Amino acid sequence: MNLLIATGNQGKCAEYQAILDGLDLHLLTLGDVGIEMTVEETGQTFAENALLKASTYARMADLWTLADDSGLEVDALGGAPGVYSARFGGGDLTDAQRCDLLLAHLEGVPTAERAARFRCVIALVGPCGREETVQGACEGRVALEPAGDKGFGYDPVFYLPDLDRTMAELAPEHKNAISHRAHAGAEARNVLLRWLG
């Protein structure tokens, strides 16, 4: 079965290839099927955005489609930046500037009150309209300052107490084994196994 991964990012497609390895699937990217349009993420939740992308691209390509949406939720900020994680502070900020802005918003907040999680929701949609969502999370807290040079986004300020490291201090294979996307991907794999069965 062909499965469209709703991204033009070959790196993300490779991550899903590893997660879905062994299933009777041929993964395609938007570029592979000639889709250049970007779906605007207008949803109020990760699930709404993932479903919006998956259903739009499934209709356009007439293929089973997988799309995800993810971000960082900080309890002390009422769950922000959440669905706006990639646009926090404006669309033209760098990852490092977004991390600095997040730390500025948490200035004076004690360590014990800096709980946060990365969350990922994956939507699977068939061309006939069948749909299902799954999610994964990785719990931690916002560090007092950035550390590490691996990863991207908020990884340098996302501290994992059990490992005494930020996400940006982990080797990529370690990060990919414990990340929110890995957890959601494992659930998506179970759905696809059921659908293929």
C-alpha positions in Angstrom: 0.0 0.0 0.0 1.2 3.5 -0.8 1.2 5.9 2.2 1.7 9.6 1.7 3.7 11.3 4.5 2.5 14.9 4.5 5.9 16.5 4.4 8.5 17.6 1.9 11.1 17.0 4.5 13.2 13.9 3.5 14.5 13.7 7.1 11.1 13.4 8.6 10.1 10.8 5.9 13.2 8.8 6.9 12.2 8.9 10.5 8.8 7.5 9.6 10.4 4.9 7.3 12.3 3.6 10.4 9.2 3.7 12.6 7.1 1.9 10.0 9.8 -0.5 8.9 8.5 -4.0 8.2 5.0 -3.0 7.2 3.8 -3.6 3.7 4.0 0.2 2.9 5.6 2.3 0.2 6.2 5.8 1.6 5.8 8.9 -0.6 6.4 12.5 0.2 4.4 15.5 -1.1 7.1 16.1 -3.7 6.9 12.5 -4.9 3.2 13.1 -5.8 3.7 16.6 -7.2 1.9 18.5 -4.4 3.5 21.9 -3.7 0.6 23.5 -1.7 1.1 24.1 2.0 -1.9 23.6 4.2 -2.4 26.5 6.6 -2.5 25.2 10.2 -5.6 27.0 11.4 -6.7 24.5 14.1 -6.7 25.2 17.8 -5.2 21.8 18.7 -2.5 19.5 17.4 -5.2 17.0 16.5 -7.1 19.6 14.4 -4.0 20.6 12.6 -2.9 17.1 11.9 -6.3 16.1 10.6 -6.6 19.2 8.5 -3.3 18.4 6.8 -4.0 14.7 6.4 -7.5 15.0 5.1 -6.6 17.8 2.6 -3.6 15.9 1.2 -5.5 12.5 1.2 -8.2 14.1 -1.0 -5.6 15.8 -3.3 -3.5 12.7 -3.8 -6.2 10.0 -3.5 -3.9 8.2 -1.2 -3.8 7.0 2.4 -2.0 9.9 4.2 -0.2 10.5 7.5 0.3 14.0 8.9 1.5 15.2 12.2 1.5 18.3 14.3 3.6 18.8 17.4 5.0 21.4 19.8 5.9 22.3 23.3 3.4 22.7 26.2 4.6 24.6 29.3 2.3 24.3 32.3 3.4 27.7 33.8 2.3 29.3 30.6 -1.1 27.6 30.4 0.1 25.1 27.8 1.7 27.7 25.5 3.3 27.9 23.1 1.4 24.7 22.1 0.2 24.7 18.5 2.0 28.0 18.0 5.4 26.5 19.0 6.9 27.0 15.5 5.5 30.6 15.3 6.1 31.6 18.9 7.2 35.3 18.9 6.6 35.6 15.2 7.5 33.7 12.0 10.9 35.2 11.5 12.6 34.2 14.8 15.4 31.6 14.8 15.2 28.6 17.0 17.7 30.2 19.4 15.6 33.4 19.6 12.5 31.3 20.4 14.3 29.5 23.2 15.5 32.9 24.6 11.9 34.3 24.4 10.5 31.2 26.2 13.2 31.6 29.0 12.3 35.3 29.3 8.6 34.4 29.8 9.6 32.0 32.6 12.0 34.3 34.3 11.6 33.9 38.1 9.6 30.7 37.8 11.2 28.1 40.1 12.5 24.8 38.7 9.7 22.8 40.4 7.1 24.9 38.4 8.7 24.6 35.0 7.0 21.3 33.9 6.6 20.9 30.2 6.1 18.3 27.5 6.7 17.8 23.8 3.5 16.5 22.3 2.9 15.0 18.9 -0.4 14.0 17.3 -0.4 11.9 14.1 -3.5 11.8 11.9 -4.1 8.9 9.5 -6.7 9.5 6.8 -7.8 7.3 3.9 -9.0 8.7 0.6 -12.5 7.3 1.5 -12.5 9.6 4.6 -11.6 7.0 7.2 -9.5 8.7 9.9 -7.8 8.1 13.2 -5.5 10.1 15.4 -2.9 8.9 17.9 -0.6 10.9 20.1 2.6 10.7 22.0 4.3 12.9 24.6 7.7 13.3 26.2 7.6 14.8 29.7 10.3 17.1 31.1 10.7 20.7 32.2 12.1 23.9 30.8 15.7 24.4 31.8 17.1 27.6 33.3 19.4 28.1 30.3 20.1 26.4 27.0 22.5 23.4 26.8 23.6 21.1 23.9 24.0 21.5 20.2 22.0 18.6 18.8 18.4 18.6 17.7 16.4 21.7 16.8 13.6 23.9 18.0 13.3 23.9 21.8 15.6 20.9 22.4 18.3 23.0 24.1 15.9 24.2 26.8 13.9 21.0 27.2 15.4 19.2 30.3 14.9 15.5 31.0 15.3 15.0 34.8 15.7 11.2 34.5 18.6 11.6 32.2 20.0 14.9 33.6 20.3 16.2 30.1 18.5 18.5 27.7 17.1 17.0 24.5 19.9 18.8 22.6 22.5 16.9 24.6 21.3 13.5 23.5 22.6 11.5 20.6 20.0 11.5 17.7 19.3 7.8 18.0 18.6 8.2 21.8 16.4 11.2 21.2 14.5 9.4 18.4 13.9 6.4 20.8 12.2 8.5 23.5 10.7 11.5 21.7 7.1 12.4 21.4 7.2 11.6 17.7 8.6 8.1 18.4 5.7 7.4 20.9 3.1 8.7 18.5 4.7 6.8 15.6 4.5 3.5 17.6 0.8 4.1 18.0 0.4 5.0 14.3 2.2 1.8 13.4 -0.4 -0.2 15.5 -3.3 1.5 13.6 -1.7 0.8 10.2 -1.2 -2.9 11.2 -4.9 -3.1 12.0 -5.8 -1.3 8.8 -3.5 -3.6 6.7 -4.8 -6.7 8.5 
